[in-house]
Every structure is written in structure tokens, then in C-alpha cells.
Amino acid sequence: AAIAGSEGGVERGLLPGSAGAVPAAAAGIAGSVMACAFVVTDLGLMTVLGGTLSVGGFVALAPGLVGLWLSHKPGVRAGFCWRVAMHTLIWGGLALSVAGVFLRDNSAAELGTRCWWTV
């Protein structure tokens, strides 16, 4: 049985003329991951950078932009305070994300010596 939206085992693009977009995007992602693997040998660094990107995207940018977009829908009465809160969420989260790129040391050894509770 053929999968809807596929022709001969190759996925059809969602937009006219975009049939090669999915394989090109997959090849680009795989190539960029391979290039990163050649350069980055410390996975701790990748974990920190992934976390900072997650803070910027999933915690700050996406909810803030959705909140701003919803505040402009017809019939929604979002006031000045709502828009200020959404802008604060976006810009504060992005600032923390940028700070996370530069402040990567969590001083784990020092935390271990000062911890009151150990397991």
C-alpha cells in the first residue's frame, strides 16, 4: 500500500516545486552534524550549548511570540501589561540564552564540597 503523498518511495513536497526540499534538508542536517563531530570533541560543551538554545527557543521565543500573536487576534483584549510581559519573556530569555553561551562553567567541584546533603 502506498503512503499518501509519496510517489515511487519518494515523498512529494508540500509546496509546488519543493519535491527535493526534504532530501536536501536531511542531507544538510546530516552534513552539519558530521562537520560538528569533527570539530567538537567535548560533549559537555554541546550539552551546555543545546541547553542555551532550548532556553532561547522553547522557553522564551516560542511562547512569547505566540502570546504576542494571540494578543492581536480579533476579540482578544490583551492590554499593555500583557504585551510588556511577552516582550520581557522574549528579551529576558534571549539574554539568558546568550549569557549561557559565555558562562559555561557550573563549578561542579566546588558545589560538591559545599553541598549539605549527599547521596
Buried (B, 14 or more C-beta within 10 A) or exposed (E): EEEEEEEEEEEEBEEEEEBEEBEEEEEEEEEEEEEEEEEEEEEEEEEBBEEBEEBBBEBBBEBBEEBBEEBEEEEEEBEEEBBEBBEEBBEEBBEBBEEBEEEEEEEEEEEEEEEEEEE
